[in-house]
Amino acid sequence: MCNKIFEIRKRTQLKSDYRLYDQINASSGSIMDNIAEGFERNGNKEFIQFLSIAKASCGETRSQLYRISDRKYIEDTDFEMLLNELKSLSMRIGGFISYLQKSDFKGSKFK
């Protein structure tokens, strides 16, 4: 997602809207950063907490994507594609959270 946002910035006038680009760049980066940080904690409870933050960052990125669309920085087809990808990602993170909540495995630091 971060790369897709960066590509939009490179080819559109989003590059001139510094504040909005910084916001969507940060929130899309937060998705992957929180997944990575939670994984490295080696425990399910903390991983679930960070996955929840990553899922919330998907919502924040979707909100900013609407603003990018409203300001006509991207075509409707690009907006729909990215919106669907973000919704799918959010659902997959949510599914992973549910899986971890039901799992008996508690993480490597609890061995």
N, C-alpha and C positions, 0 to 999 in steps of 0.2 A: 504494500500500500504506500509506503514511504516513497518508493521509486516512482510510482504512478503520480503521486502528488508533485514530486520534483519535475517530472516530465511536463505536467500541466503548467507549472511555473515557467519552465523554459520556453514553451511555445505560445503562451498567452500573456495577457496584460496582468495576470495575477502577480507577475514579477514586480509590478509597480505598486501593488497593494501590500506593502511590507508587513503590516500588522496582521492582516488576515492570513498571509502566507506563513508567517511565523507561528500563528496559532494552529493552523492545520498541519504544519510540519511537526510541531511539538506533539500534538495529540496523536497523529498517526505513528510517530516514533514511540510514543508512550505505550502503544499497543504491544509492540514487539519487545520493548525494554522491560516492561513489567512481566511478560511471560518469561523472559530470560532470567530476570532477577528472582522471580518466584521459584523457578526450577532449581536454581543454584542454592536455594535455602535448604534443600534436601528433606523437606517435611511437607506432608499434604496440607496441613492447616495453613501454613504460610503460603504455600503454592496456591491454594484456593483463594486466599486473600488477594494475592497479586493478580491472579486470573480475573477476579472481580473488578479490580482496578483497570485491567486491560480491556475488559468488556465495556466498562464505563467510558473508556477512551474511544472505543468504537462509536458509541453514541455521540460523544463530543465531536468526533471527526465527521459523522453524518450531518450534524448540525452545521458545521462550518462548510461542508460540501453544499448544503442548501444555499448558504450565503454566496458561495462562488457561482452557483447556478443563477441565483437571483441577480447577480451583478453581470451576468452574461459573459463570464470568463470562459465557460465551457459550453459545448453543444449539449442539447438534451440527451442525445444518445450516450455521450460520455458520462453525463450525470447519472443516467439510469444504470449504466454498467457498474460504475463505482458504488452507487448506492446499494445495488444488489450484492456486490462483493462484500461491502461492509456489513450488511444485514446477515449474509451467510457466515461471515467470520464471527460475528457476535453470537449467532446461534451455535456455531461449533465450539466456541469458548464456553458458552453456557452448558453445552452437552458434556464437555470435558469436566467442568466443575461438578456436574451431577454425578458423573462416573467416579470422580475422586471422592466425593462425599459418601458414596456407597461402598467404596473399596476398603478391604481389610488392610491393604498395604499403607503404612503410615509414613514411609519415607526412610531413606538410608541412615539418617542420623538417629533413628529410633531402633536400630538393630542391636 
